[in-house]
Amino acid sequence: MIKLFVTSTYSKKEVFTSVDPDLVVYNCNELVTMNSKYGAPRLYGDMSKLAIINDGAVAIKDDRIIFIGTTDELISKFEFGKISIKIDATNKLVTPGFIDPHTHIIFDGTRENELSMKLEGKTYIDILKAGGGILKTVHKTRQAPLEKLVENGKKILDRMMLYGTTTVETKSGYGLTTESEIKQLRAIKILNKQHPLDIIPTFLGAHTIPPEYKDKSDDYVRLIISEMIPKIAKENLAEYCDVFCEEGIFTRKQTKKVLKTAIRYGLKPQIHIDEIVDTNGALLASEIKAIQTGHLLKSNDEGLKAMAETGVIATLLPGTPFCLMLDDYAPARKMIELGIPIALATDLNPNCWTESMQMIIALACYHMKLSPAEALTAATINSACAVQRQDEIGSLEIGKKADLIVFDVPNHQFLPYHFGVNLALKVIKNGKIVVDNDFST
Ligand SMILES: [Zn+2]
């Protein structure tokens, strides 16, 4: 076997592979490579630079990309007739697979009735008093056996994949007891083994105050610190630890305590901040050196500037204000001007249920005024950075994982333009075709 030594520009990892690819995608009208020299998130005007190859081609061997270039270069380099799987992407857009870096997919119990209540003007507190809201999800998730949580999660992951997501971060946080938080994280571990998608697990025991700790939130924080984190770290069930820092939920002081303990146990910090009110969460995120933060609808300028300086990634979740029928969205344009790295995620949870990163890209354009190119950057290379996987995924480069999407549209501007439908024609994960929506052949 002939060996080819390929060095990815920034992973510096040598990939040993035979010369002959087993899958190629060619004739791509637009091949969006997102080629990024330094493995860092794209900032400012670089968010619009997609490194597009027209009439592009990708060659894949096993789970890796072994060639990127034009179709002519592909044909001159390889024996085209010998390649077993060839995808003709004439008049199609090809991009890296989406990375959804902030979700809550492990739960039981749906809350579809709450939309009518919201439309009737019922408040969050009214819904909670009527037995709904997050505590309903907690109640149902605690009761659900592990197998049920795995089954529910699988259904969501299958649909995410249909819409082009190839890597997803997901959190616990609907158990709120040591046992049921661990049950959620075990469900994630099982799914990560069984499902084609790669799943990154996050412990979110500090999601809300459980009913039995009402008015005793410090006691609950003590349980998280002294029992949950040590057990979860010992069983190696989570890579990240997240906290919902918000007025009436967890204070800045409690958030710091939880995250400092998590860091000591080897978990990496994330925070939900400034969703409903400004608790100076952005400043806290940069003090604690969080890898990524979610929401940031109300963050103040001082905090945002601190985030830009420390490089904390702002993961924007426009599905949430959309479902809550709010007028306010995160100030994405201001963040880009300040030099904050921006990623996009679905925030899929029982109150904001979409598997579709295509939908999120559309919301980011229509409600946060991102350009189609910026939104695509935020959903690929920048969201790979939000889960620290930029050496492996997020762009199409030699040596990286072969995770890509073939869209039934001619260019990237179509993604938010033709909204509300699934434009993904084929999804390739780890070099294998996992979704084929092409009914024309
Ligand atoms: Zn969330």
Residues whose N, C-alpha, C, O or C-beta is under 5 A from the ligand:
A	BS01	ZN	D347
